[in-house]
Amino acid sequence: MIRLLEFFVAIVIVFILAVLFGVALPNHGHIERTLEISNPARQVYDSIDGFSTYPNWSALSSYDAAVKFTPSGPVSGKGAKVDWASTSPQIGNGSLTIDSDQQDTQVKMLLENDWKGLNKAYTIDLAPTQNGKTVKITWAYDVDYGWDLLARYSGLYLEGDPAAQIQLNLGKLSNTLATVPLVDYKDTVIEIVDVVAKPVLMVSTSAKRSLDEVADATDKATGLINDVIKKNKLAANGPRTTVTTNWGDDTYSFDVLVPVDRNDINLPEENPVKVANSFAGKALKNTFTGSPAQLPLVRLMLKAYALTHGYKFDDTTETGTGRFFDELTTSDPAAADDQQSFNVYLPIQTQ
């Protein structure tokens, strides 16, 4: 009987010590991990200030390839939300909601999952490094435990799953951004527009990658089209358009299009001029004034913007609808070469 009493007293003492130790533990947990990458801050910010690209870099898909993501709310910014559902006990079900953001510097996300604690949140800070060539990403996790002593004990394991997921998020985010062209589009106005199809006459051509040779090939193609317009009593009905087929190391392959009032004509198969309809659908658009030599850079900006915002596109095939195209909108025929005006487009698929 005495031994039983001693055992009971020992249990009580251990319990009291456990309670006292739990009370002494902090009621708040904080961990953070950092990573430096070479992408511009705007690319990083756009990738994390919404959840369009989240499935690409989320650590959750590394634990469960079948995890289902469901975005809701605004596409980006405060209120943007993603829910996930998984049969894996390691990640279960949960959600992230953007609570606040500061352009190019910080995004705060509220976290709901089965980890212990209250007011769980991720804070992602972006800061340029001293050399100005990289961006430092600091990803922090904060949680309140209150008087939940079991939750306080769970804080001893912040270096477990929370730290592992943060580190994995950073690694996958870095890998995802490595596929994005290293161009900074923060000062470029890019919008989503609906493009209406037009009847066009088209010539496919190519030239060495020099302004003069591309201009010569374009003029020759335009001349062939104008001959068909004149012979068939058509009327040009919009700006000349260049559709990029392949921007190679040495050679630029492209189509020259001229919108016309109608395309109900028959042309011999051997005629280089073809009858077609232009692209119809949604596209990213930038209005650009400058030298045609800068057009490849503008196209890269549109591509980078599409990748960081989760817009799907296909610019890899000769007949693909995702090929870049640009309209020459210069109204002054005497405008200098570095004062040419263009509308530059990248066809996309929105979710």
PyMOL commands that set and color helices and strands:
alter all, ss='L'
color gray80, all
select helices_A, chain A and resi 2-24+41-48+54-57+60-63+149-157+161-177+211-231+292-309+337-339
alter helices_A, ss='H'
color red, helices_A
select strands_A, chain A and resi 28-37+68-72+81-85+94-102+106-112+118-128+135-144+191-195+199-208+241-247+251-259+274-277+281-290+325-328+340-347
alter strands_A, ss='S'
color yellow, strands_A
deselect
rebuild
show_as cartoon
